[in-house]
């Protein structure tokens, strides 16, 4: 078993395991290996010497691997500022939809949700405020909850 540190064009480093050097080459040629962070198949071998693993056991996900990928994720986030902005725009869009399709019951949320859950009231989509204690009680009763922090702008435009 051979272990290689592979690098993608965005310098994400990750470990990959192959049966042999030939196995590694054929998998690379067929683009069967992808960067777990960005999905790129244009990989190159890192500088570290390949280790020979004599056991046939599959690799354990070690803390070392996780630690190695943390800085990569951080730099990835910086590069993807634009993507982040797109995500925020999408999130705002979703928030507006939620505001449009749910009834605002304000601080009556916990009571209303519980009544609907117990069948004392017909089900309808509601939103409102609940204290952390109320939210815990609802979850314990098995009420499905979606905690949301709606952006202030979605409220301004639609209420
Ligand atoms: Zn990558």
py3Dmol code that shows the C-alpha trace and the ligand (Angstrom):
import py3Dmol

protein = """\
ATOM      1  CA  UNK A   1       0.000   0.000   0.000  1.00  0.00           C
ATOM      2  CA  UNK A   2       1.366   3.423  -0.979  1.00  0.00           C
ATOM      3  CA  UNK A   3       0.476   6.725   0.628  1.00  0.00           C
ATOM      4  CA  UNK A   4       0.880   9.951  -1.289  1.00  0.00           C
ATOM      5  CA  UNK A   5       0.304  13.529  -0.347  1.00  0.00           C
ATOM      6  CA  UNK A   6      -1.528  15.006  -3.320  1.00  0.00           C
ATOM      7  CA  UNK A   7      -1.949  18.652  -4.226  1.00  0.00           C
ATOM      8  CA  UNK A   8      -4.638  20.205  -6.392  1.00  0.00           C
ATOM      9  CA  UNK A   9      -4.208  23.443  -8.433  1.00  0.00           C
ATOM     10  CA  UNK A  10      -5.468  25.408  -5.412  1.00  0.00           C
ATOM     11  CA  UNK A  11      -2.831  23.808  -3.174  1.00  0.00           C
ATOM     12  CA  UNK A  12      -5.215  21.735  -1.104  1.00  0.00           C
ATOM     13  CA  UNK A  13      -3.140  18.913   0.331  1.00  0.00           C
ATOM     14  CA  UNK A  14      -4.649  15.568   1.117  1.00  0.00           C
ATOM     15  CA  UNK A  15      -3.541  11.994   1.600  1.00  0.00           C
ATOM     16  CA  UNK A  16      -4.461   9.327  -0.888  1.00  0.00           C
ATOM     17  CA  UNK A  17      -3.860   5.593  -0.668  1.00  0.00           C
ATOM     18  CA  UNK A  18      -3.036   3.319  -3.568  1.00  0.00           C
ATOM     19  CA  UNK A  19      -2.209  -0.347  -3.997  1.00  0.00           C
ATOM     20  CA  UNK A  20       0.977   0.500  -5.877  1.00  0.00           C
ATOM     21  CA  UNK A  21       2.742   3.234  -7.833  1.00  0.00           C
ATOM     22  CA  UNK A  22       1.231   1.796 -11.047  1.00  0.00           C
ATOM     23  CA  UNK A  23      -2.186   1.852  -9.434  1.00  0.00           C
ATOM     24  CA  UNK A  24      -1.653   5.514  -8.552  1.00  0.00           C
ATOM     25  CA  UNK A  25      -0.669   6.363 -12.153  1.00  0.00           C
ATOM     26  CA  UNK A  26      -3.603   4.577 -13.752  1.00  0.00           C
ATOM     27  CA  UNK A  27      -6.072   6.195 -11.343  1.00  0.00           C
ATOM     28  CA  UNK A  28      -4.582   9.609 -12.065  1.00  0.00           C
ATOM     29  CA  UNK A  29      -4.742   9.031 -15.811  1.00  0.00           C
ATOM     30  CA  UNK A  30      -8.424   8.194 -15.585  1.00  0.00           C
ATOM     31  CA  UNK A  31      -9.051  11.172 -13.267  1.00  0.00           C
ATOM     32  CA  UNK A  32     -10.438   8.850 -10.641  1.00  0.00           C
ATOM     33  CA  UNK A  33      -8.913  10.837  -7.791  1.00  0.00           C
ATOM     34  CA  UNK A  34     -10.387  14.197  -6.889  1.00  0.00           C
ATOM     35  CA  UNK A  35      -9.508  16.890  -4.397  1.00  0.00           C
ATOM     36  CA  UNK A  36     -11.964  16.414  -1.482  1.00  0.00           C
ATOM     37  CA  UNK A  37     -12.217  20.181  -1.081  1.00  0.00           C
ATOM     38  CA  UNK A  38     -12.715  21.517  -4.602  1.00  0.00           C
ATOM     39  CA  UNK A  39     -13.236  18.372  -6.676  1.00  0.00           C
ATOM     40  CA  UNK A  40     -10.362  19.077  -9.043  1.00  0.00           C
ATOM     41  CA  UNK A  41      -8.852  16.008 -10.701  1.00  0.00           C
ATOM     42  CA  UNK A  42      -5.719  17.871 -11.792  1.00  0.00           C
ATOM     43  CA  UNK A  43      -3.578  16.558  -8.999  1.00  0.00           C
ATOM     44  CA  UNK A  44       0.128  16.392  -8.489  1.00  0.00           C
ATOM     45  CA  UNK A  45       2.176  14.521  -6.004  1.00  0.00           C
ATOM     46  CA  UNK A  46       3.367  16.423  -2.966  1.00  0.00           C
ATOM     47  CA  UNK A  47       6.965  16.560  -1.847  1.00  0.00           C
ATOM     48  CA  UNK A  48       6.752  14.135   1.039  1.00  0.00           C
ATOM     49  CA  UNK A  49       8.204  10.711   0.381  1.00  0.00           C
ATOM     50  CA  UNK A  50       5.634   7.978  -0.051  1.00  0.00           C
ATOM     51  CA  UNK A  51       5.363   5.706   2.941  1.00  0.00           C
ATOM     52  CA  UNK A  52       5.113   1.991   2.656  1.00  0.00           C
ATOM     53  CA  UNK A  53       2.356   0.469   4.683  1.00  0.00           C
ATOM     54  CA  UNK A  54       2.894  -3.216   5.292  1.00  0.00           C
ATOM     55  CA  UNK A  55      -0.460  -3.909   6.869  1.00  0.00           C
ATOM     56  CA  UNK A  56      -3.455  -4.534   4.620  1.00  0.00           C
ATOM     57  CA  UNK A  57      -5.676  -2.476   6.908  1.00  0.00           C
ATOM     58  CA  UNK A  58      -7.379   0.541   5.358  1.00  0.00           C
ATOM     59  CA  UNK A  59      -6.080   3.852   6.686  1.00  0.00           C
ATOM     60  CA  UNK A  60      -7.587   5.379   9.768  1.00  0.00           C
ATOM     61  CA  UNK A  61      -8.645   8.995   9.503  1.00  0.00           C
ATOM     62  CA  UNK A  62      -5.983  10.440  11.698  1.00  0.00           C
ATOM     63  CA  UNK A  63      -5.914  13.746  13.488  1.00  0.00           C
ATOM     64  CA  UNK A  64      -2.833  14.523  11.437  1.00  0.00           C
ATOM     65  CA  UNK A  65      -4.861  14.396   8.205  1.00  0.00           C
ATOM     66  CA  UNK A  66      -7.525  16.640   9.667  1.00  0.00           C
ATOM     67  CA  UNK A  67      -4.963  19.132  10.903  1.00  0.00           C
ATOM     68  CA  UNK A  68      -3.315  19.213   7.488  1.00  0.00           C
ATOM     69  CA  UNK A  69      -6.558  20.160   5.778  1.00  0.00           C
ATOM     70  CA  UNK A  70      -7.528  23.000   8.127  1.00  0.00           C
ATOM     71  CA  UNK A  71      -5.220  25.691   6.695  1.00  0.00           C
ATOM     72  CA  UNK A  72      -6.245  24.559   3.222  1.00  0.00           C
ATOM     73  CA  UNK A  73      -9.903  25.157   4.042  1.00  0.00           C
ATOM     74  CA  UNK A  74      -9.097  28.557   5.487  1.00  0.00           C
ATOM     75  CA  UNK A  75      -7.243  29.709   2.374  1.00  0.00           C
ATOM     76  CA  UNK A  76     -10.015  28.246   0.229  1.00  0.00           C
ATOM     77  CA  UNK A  77     -12.518  30.463   2.032  1.00  0.00           C
ATOM     78  CA  UNK A  78     -10.462  33.563   1.365  1.00  0.00           C
ATOM     79  CA  UNK A  79     -10.223  32.820  -2.332  1.00  0.00           C
ATOM     80  CA  UNK A  80     -13.948  32.158  -2.496  1.00  0.00           C
ATOM     81  CA  UNK A  81     -15.150  35.492  -1.194  1.00  0.00           C
ATOM     82  CA  UNK A  82     -17.246  35.869  -4.327  1.00  0.00           C
ATOM     83  CA  UNK A  83     -18.849  32.498  -3.776  1.00  0.00           C
ATOM     84  CA  UNK A  84     -19.612  33.554  -0.217  1.00  0.00           C
ATOM     85  CA  UNK A  85     -21.384  36.663  -1.465  1.00  0.00           C
ATOM     86  CA  UNK A  86     -23.434  34.541  -3.835  1.00  0.00           C
ATOM     87  CA  UNK A  87     -24.369  32.289  -0.940  1.00  0.00           C
ATOM     88  CA  UNK A  88     -25.415  35.254   1.165  1.00  0.00           C
ATOM     89  CA  UNK A  89     -27.597  36.487  -1.676  1.00  0.00           C
ATOM     90  CA  UNK A  90     -29.190  33.043  -1.949  1.00  0.00           C
ATOM     91  CA  UNK A  91     -29.738  32.974   1.800  1.00  0.00           C
ATOM     92  CA  UNK A  92     -31.467  36.347   1.643  1.00  0.00           C
ATOM     93  CA  UNK A  93     -33.690  34.995  -1.112  1.00  0.00           C
ATOM     94  CA  UNK A  94     -34.633  31.962   0.999  1.00  0.00           C
ATOM     95  CA  UNK A  95     -35.291  34.195   3.981  1.00  0.00           C
ATOM     96  CA  UNK A  96     -37.649  36.347   1.949  1.00  0.00           C
ATOM     97  CA  UNK A  97     -39.545  33.253   0.864  1.00  0.00           C
ATOM     98  CA  UNK A  98     -39.862  32.105   4.452  1.00  0.00           C
ATOM     99  CA  UNK A  99     -41.153  35.507   5.498  1.00  0.00           C
ATOM    100  CA  UNK A 100     -43.650  35.436   2.623  1.00  0.00           C
ATOM    101  CA  UNK A 101     -44.987  31.916   3.233  1.00  0.00           C
ATOM    102  CA  UNK A 102     -45.174  31.817   7.008  1.00  0.00           C
ATOM    103  CA  UNK A 103     -47.421  33.552   9.491  1.00  0.00           C
ATOM    104  CA  UNK A 104     -45.669  35.668  12.089  1.00  0.00           C
ATOM    105  CA  UNK A 105     -46.999  34.680  15.507  1.00  0.00           C
ATOM    106  CA  UNK A 106     -44.282  36.559  17.385  1.00  0.00           C
ATOM    107  CA  UNK A 107     -43.707  35.416  20.944  1.00  0.00           C
ATOM    108  CA  UNK A 108     -46.724  33.089  20.747  1.00  0.00           C
ATOM    109  CA  UNK A 109     -44.551  30.792  18.632  1.00  0.00           C
ATOM    110  CA  UNK A 110     -43.910  28.150  21.308  1.00  0.00           C
ATOM    111  CA  UNK A 111     -47.616  27.929  22.309  1.00  0.00           C
ATOM    112  CA  UNK A 112     -48.818  27.811  18.711  1.00  0.00           C
ATOM    113  CA  UNK A 113     -46.256  25.212  17.652  1.00  0.00           C
ATOM    114  CA  UNK A 114     -47.162  23.007  20.596  1.00  0.00           C
ATOM    115  CA  UNK A 115     -50.910  23.272  19.937  1.00  0.00           C
ATOM    116  CA  UNK A 116     -50.418  22.329  16.290  1.00  0.00           C
ATOM    117  CA  UNK A 117     -48.175  19.465  17.272  1.00  0.00           C
ATOM    118  CA  UNK A 118     -50.833  18.131  19.655  1.00  0.00           C
ATOM    119  CA  UNK A 119     -53.518  18.477  16.990  1.00  0.00           C
ATOM    120  CA  UNK A 120     -55.416  21.178  18.870  1.00  0.00           C
ATOM    121  CA  UNK A 121     -54.998  23.484  15.904  1.00  0.00           C
ATOM    122  CA  UNK A 122     -54.671  22.879  12.159  1.00  0.00           C
ATOM    123  CA  UNK A 123     -51.076  22.762  10.943  1.00  0.00           C
ATOM    124  CA  UNK A 124     -49.758  25.846   9.196  1.00  0.00           C
ATOM    125  CA  UNK A 125     -46.318  27.285   8.644  1.00  0.00           C
ATOM    126  CA  UNK A 126     -45.519  29.798  11.333  1.00  0.00           C
ATOM    127  CA  UNK A 127     -42.538  31.782  12.426  1.00  0.00           C
ATOM    128  CA  UNK A 128     -41.845  33.703  15.562  1.00  0.00           C
ATOM    129  CA  UNK A 129     -39.581  34.056  18.513  1.00  0.00           C
ATOM    130  CA  UNK A 130     -38.851  31.429  21.091  1.00  0.00           C
ATOM    131  CA  UNK A 131     -36.519  31.536  24.054  1.00  0.00           C
ATOM    132  CA  UNK A 132     -33.821  28.865  24.188  1.00  0.00           C
ATOM    133  CA  UNK A 133     -35.792  27.174  26.992  1.00  0.00           C
ATOM    134  CA  UNK A 134     -38.976  27.132  24.911  1.00  0.00           C
ATOM    135  CA  UNK A 135     -37.070  25.781  21.934  1.00  0.00           C
ATOM    136  CA  UNK A 136     -35.664  22.969  24.068  1.00  0.00           C
ATOM    137  CA  UNK A 137     -39.146  22.106  25.347  1.00  0.00           C
ATOM    138  CA  UNK A 138     -40.505  22.008  21.805  1.00  0.00           C
ATOM    139  CA  UNK A 139     -37.690  19.763  20.641  1.00  0.00           C
ATOM    140  CA  UNK A 140     -38.286  17.450  23.601  1.00  0.00           C
ATOM    141  CA  UNK A 141     -41.951  17.197  22.598  1.00  0.00           C
ATOM    142  CA  UNK A 142     -40.805  16.239  19.117  1.00  0.00           C
ATOM    143  CA  UNK A 143     -41.905  19.452  17.405  1.00  0.00           C
ATOM    144  CA  UNK A 144     -39.873  20.042  14.246  1.00  0.00           C
ATOM    145  CA  UNK A 145     -38.095  23.361  14.553  1.00  0.00           C
ATOM    146  CA  UNK A 146     -35.918  25.304  12.205  1.00  0.00           C
ATOM    147  CA  UNK A 147     -33.849  27.869  14.056  1.00  0.00           C
ATOM    148  CA  UNK A 148     -33.309  30.860  11.804  1.00  0.00           C
ATOM    149  CA  UNK A 149     -31.637  34.190  12.025  1.00  0.00           C
ATOM    150  CA  UNK A 150     -33.419  36.179   9.358  1.00  0.00           C
ATOM    151  CA  UNK A 151     -31.396  39.019   7.917  1.00  0.00           C
ATOM    152  CA  UNK A 152     -32.854  42.346   8.972  1.00  0.00           C
ATOM    153  CA  UNK A 153     -33.267  43.474   5.354  1.00  0.00           C
ATOM    154  CA  UNK A 154     -35.683  40.632   4.520  1.00  0.00           C
ATOM    155  CA  UNK A 155     -37.981  41.822   7.306  1.00  0.00           C
ATOM    156  CA  UNK A 156     -37.801  45.442   6.264  1.00  0.00           C
ATOM    157  CA  UNK A 157     -38.744  44.744   2.672  1.00  0.00           C
ATOM    158  CA  UNK A 158     -41.661  42.473   3.383  1.00  0.00           C
ATOM    159  CA  UNK A 159     -43.353  43.392   6.608  1.00  0.00           C
TER     160      UNK A 159
END
"""
ligand_1 = """\
1
ZN
Zn -8.673 21.488 -4.146
"""
view = py3Dmol.view(width=600, height=400)
view.addModel(protein, "pdb")
view.setStyle({"model": 0}, {"cartoon": {"style": "trace"}})
view.addModel(ligand_1, "xyz")
view.setStyle({"model": 1}, {"stick": {}})
view.zoomTo()
view.show()
